[in-house]
């Protein structure tokens, strides 16, 4: 070794530094999506008639919203996305474009486990977020369904809030929430 020269250290390859193919990213994303959707609460539990009561105060209503939103998060997300998609049913091209945009978000942002590589170069998460956001804005602009989407998402949020306020969280709900947090 020459004086003044630093020794070269080999860095071990980690799981996150191994480039994977685009097809593998997509298949893992679909697997993660199915895992997330399978963690939803059963719909009969969501609409169980014996669990609905008017809250006693605004404090109780706020607490119910917090508890129910965390307990029924996947169900509420499915409901809001369903309302958004129903709001664009009148324009089938818009529905197809928004299904594609939603799929891109799910695959390339929400359910992606590993870094994305394009042409052997790692793509930063900020660039992925920027591209997906730009694609969403362009999809709204080209399809002209902004008003419909705002109304659809607003209706979905309203229904979820009414459900969360009026559904009294049961004792078993807290145990199920703790179990789901521990298993995921």
C-alpha positions as CSV (number, residue, x, y, z in Angstrom):
1,X,0.0,0.0,0.0
2,X,1.3,3.4,-0.9
3,X,1.5,6.1,1.7
4,X,-1.5,8.6,1.4
5,X,-3.6,6.1,-0.5
6,X,-6.8,5.0,1.2
7,X,-7.6,1.3,1.2
8,X,-10.6,0.3,-0.9
9,X,-13.3,-1.2,1.2
10,X,-15.9,-3.5,-0.5
11,X,-19.4,-2.8,0.5
12,X,-21.7,-5.8,0.9
13,X,-24.8,-5.7,-1.3
14,X,-27.9,-5.3,0.6
15,X,-31.4,-6.3,-0.3
16,X,-32.4,-2.8,-1.2
17,X,-29.4,-2.2,-3.4
18,X,-30.1,-5.1,-5.8
19,X,-31.8,-3.9,-9.0
20,X,-34.9,-5.9,-9.9
21,X,-36.9,-6.0,-13.1
22,X,-40.0,-4.0,-13.7
23,X,-42.1,-7.1,-14.0
24,X,-40.9,-8.1,-10.5
25,X,-41.8,-4.7,-9.1
26,X,-45.3,-5.0,-10.6
27,X,-45.9,-8.5,-9.3
28,X,-44.7,-7.5,-5.8
29,X,-46.9,-4.4,-5.9
30,X,-49.9,-6.5,-6.8
31,X,-49.0,-8.9,-3.9
32,X,-48.8,-6.0,-1.5
33,X,-52.1,-4.6,-2.8
34,X,-53.9,-7.9,-2.2
35,X,-52.3,-8.1,1.3
36,X,-53.5,-4.6,2.1
37,X,-57.0,-5.2,0.8
38,X,-57.2,-8.5,2.6
39,X,-56.6,-6.6,5.9
40,X,-59.9,-4.8,5.6
41,X,-62.6,-5.4,8.1
42,X,-65.6,-7.6,6.9
43,X,-68.4,-5.5,5.5
44,X,-71.1,-7.0,7.8
45,X,-69.0,-5.7,10.7
46,X,-68.9,-2.2,9.1
47,X,-72.7,-2.1,8.9
48,X,-73.6,-4.0,12.0
49,X,-76.9,-2.3,13.2
50,X,-76.3,-2.8,16.9
51,X,-73.1,-0.7,16.9
52,X,-74.7,2.6,15.8
53,X,-75.6,5.2,18.5
54,X,-75.7,8.9,18.6
55,X,-72.5,10.4,20.4
56,X,-73.1,12.2,23.7
57,X,-70.8,15.1,22.9
58,X,-68.4,16.5,20.3
59,X,-65.5,15.1,22.3
60,X,-67.0,11.6,22.0
61,X,-67.6,12.2,18.3
62,X,-64.0,13.2,17.7
63,X,-62.8,10.1,19.6
64,X,-65.1,7.9,17.6
65,X,-63.8,9.4,14.3
66,X,-60.2,8.7,15.4
67,X,-60.9,5.1,16.5
68,X,-63.1,4.2,13.6
69,X,-60.9,5.8,11.0
70,X,-57.9,3.7,12.2
71,X,-60.0,0.6,12.6
72,X,-61.8,0.8,9.2
73,X,-59.1,2.6,7.2
74,X,-59.0,0.1,4.3
75,X,-62.9,0.0,4.2
76,X,-63.1,3.8,4.2
77,X,-60.4,4.0,1.5
78,X,-62.3,1.5,-0.7
79,X,-65.6,3.4,-0.2
80,X,-64.0,6.8,-1.1
81,X,-62.3,5.4,-4.2
82,X,-65.5,3.7,-5.2
83,X,-67.4,7.0,-4.9
84,X,-64.7,8.7,-6.9
85,X,-64.9,6.1,-9.6
86,X,-68.7,6.2,-9.7
87,X,-68.6,9.9,-10.2
88,X,-66.7,9.5,-13.5
89,X,-68.9,6.6,-14.8
90,X,-70.7,9.0,-17.1
91,X,-67.5,9.4,-19.1
92,X,-66.0,6.0,-19.8
93,X,-62.8,7.3,-21.2
94,X,-62.2,9.3,-18.0
95,X,-63.0,6.2,-15.9
96,X,-60.4,4.2,-17.9
97,X,-57.8,7.0,-17.5
98,X,-58.4,7.3,-13.8
99,X,-58.2,3.5,-13.3
100,X,-54.9,3.6,-15.1
101,X,-53.7,6.6,-12.9
102,X,-54.8,4.8,-9.7
103,X,-53.0,1.7,-10.8
104,X,-49.8,3.6,-11.5
105,X,-50.0,5.2,-8.0
106,X,-50.6,1.8,-6.4
107,X,-47.8,0.1,-8.3
108,X,-45.1,2.7,-8.4
109,X,-45.7,4.5,-5.1
110,X,-47.9,3.0,-2.4
111,X,-47.0,-0.8,-2.7
112,X,-43.5,-0.6,-4.0
113,X,-41.0,-2.2,-1.6
114,X,-37.7,-1.8,-3.5
115,X,-36.1,1.1,-5.2
116,X,-37.1,1.7,-8.9
117,X,-34.3,1.4,-11.5
118,X,-34.5,2.7,-15.0
119,X,-31.6,2.1,-17.4
120,X,-29.5,0.9,-14.5
121,X,-30.0,4.1,-12.6
122,X,-31.9,4.3,-9.3
123,X,-34.9,6.6,-9.6
124,X,-35.5,8.7,-6.4
125,X,-38.8,8.6,-4.6
126,X,-39.2,12.3,-5.1
127,X,-39.0,11.9,-8.8
128,X,-41.5,9.1,-8.8
129,X,-43.9,11.2,-6.7
130,X,-43.4,14.2,-9.0
131,X,-44.1,12.1,-12.1
132,X,-47.2,10.5,-10.6
133,X,-48.5,13.9,-9.4
134,X,-47.8,15.5,-12.8
135,X,-49.6,12.5,-14.5
136,X,-52.6,12.9,-12.2
137,X,-52.8,16.6,-12.9
138,X,-52.6,16.0,-16.6
139,X,-55.2,13.3,-16.4
140,X,-57.6,15.7,-14.6
141,X,-56.9,18.4,-17.1
142,X,-57.3,16.3,-20.3
143,X,-60.4,14.5,-19.1
144,X,-62.1,17.5,-17.6
145,X,-63.6,15.6,-14.6
146,X,-62.3,17.7,-11.7
147,X,-65.8,18.7,-10.5
148,X,-67.0,15.2,-10.7
149,X,-64.1,13.8,-8.8
150,X,-64.4,16.5,-6.1
151,X,-68.1,15.7,-5.7
152,X,-67.4,11.9,-5.6
153,X,-64.6,12.2,-3.1
154,X,-66.6,14.6,-1.0
155,X,-69.6,12.3,-0.9
156,X,-67.3,9.4,0.1
157,X,-65.7,11.5,2.9
158,X,-69.1,12.6,4.1
159,X,-70.4,9.0,4.3
160,X,-67.2,7.8,6.1
161,X,-67.4,10.7,8.6
162,X,-71.1,10.0,9.3
163,X,-70.3,6.3,9.8
164,X,-67.3,7.0,12.0
165,X,-69.3,9.4,14.2
166,X,-72.4,7.2,14.6
167,X,-70.7,3.9,15.0
168,X,-69.8,3.2,18.6
169,X,-66.4,1.4,18.7
170,X,-66.8,-1.9,20.5
171,X,-64.3,-3.4,22.9
172,X,-63.4,-6.1,20.4
173,X,-62.5,-3.4,17.9
174,X,-59.5,-2.2,19.9
175,X,-58.2,-5.8,20.3
176,X,-58.6,-6.4,16.5
177,X,-56.8,-3.1,15.8
178,X,-53.9,-4.0,18.1
179,X,-53.6,-7.4,16.4
180,X,-53.6,-6.0,12.9
181,X,-51.0,-3.4,13.8
182,X,-48.8,-6.1,15.3
183,X,-49.1,-8.5,12.4
184,X,-48.4,-5.9,9.7
